[in-house]
Amino acid sequence: MKSHELTIQGMNCAHCIMHVKQALESVDGLQVEEVQIGKARVRYDDDKITNVLSEKVEEAGYKVVVIA
C-alpha cells in the first residue's frame, strides 16, 4: 500500500474533520491514517481509488486540491 496526502480546501473545525474522515472511511480498499484541518493521509494500492477519493470528499462538502 502507498501512503498519499490529500490537501483539502474548506475545512476549519473538528466537525469538518469528522465529515471528511467518514467520507473517506466509506471507500473500500482505503485505510485512513490521519485527518486534520486542510489535509488527510490515506493508504491504498489501486489508482482507481484516486477518483473515488475526490468524489467522496466533494460529497462531504469540501474540495481536494492535491493528492500526493
Secondary structure, 3 states (H helix, E strand, C coil): CEEEEEEEECCCCHHHHHHHHHHHHCCCCCEEEEEECCEEEEEECCCCHHHHHHHHHHHCCCEEEEEC
